[in-house]
Amino acid sequence: MPTIRVSLIPYSSDNPVIYDNDAHADVYTDELLLALSSAGCIDLRGFITTTPANDCVNAAVLILTL
């Protein structure tokens, strides 16, 4: 049986992190990343929050049906 070599991803707390939150419903991730950054565990350089297009369409449909 051949030996399988496992290597780790070359990532450490020195790597810069830019976070894109693509759904506002999972906001626990925002607080977690801010806490990790404050504790010095990650180098948080950017924080982006976007909303999926479906949310806008669903909101427009809801308004039109009222």
N, C-alpha and C positions, 0 to 999 in steps of 0.2 A: 504494500500500500504506500503510495507516494506521500511525502511529508508536505503539509499545507503550511505555507508561511503567511503569518498574519502581521500586518503592519498598521500602526495607528495613523489616523489622519493628522497631518502636520498642523495642529491647532494648539494654541496656548492662550493664556489670558492677555498676552501682548498683542494679539491680532485685533485690529479695529473691527467693530461691529456696527452695521447699519441695519436697523430693524424696520421692516415694512409690515404693519398690521393691516391685513387685507379684509378684516371683518371687525366691526366695532362690538360684536357680541362677545368676543373672547378677551375682554379687557383685563383679565387676571394676568395675562402675559405682559402687559404694559408695566404693571407694578412689579412683577418679578424681575424684569430686565432693569428697571430703575433701581431696585434694591441690589441686584448683582453689581451694577455699576457703582453705586455708593459704597459697597463693601470692597471694591477694588478687584472683584472677580472677573469682570470683563471691561473692555475699553469701548464703551458705548459712544459712538461718534455721531450717529444720526438716528432720528426717530420719525417715521413716516406713518400716517394713518390714512388709509383709503377706504372707500365704500364700494362694494361690488355693484355693478350696473343693475343687477336684478332688484336690489333694494329700491333703487330709484323708480324702476318700472312698477314694482309692486305698490309703492307709495302713491304713484300717479293713478294707478287703477283704483286704489282704495278711495282716493279723493273724488275721482269721477263717479264712483258708484254711490257716494254719499249724496 
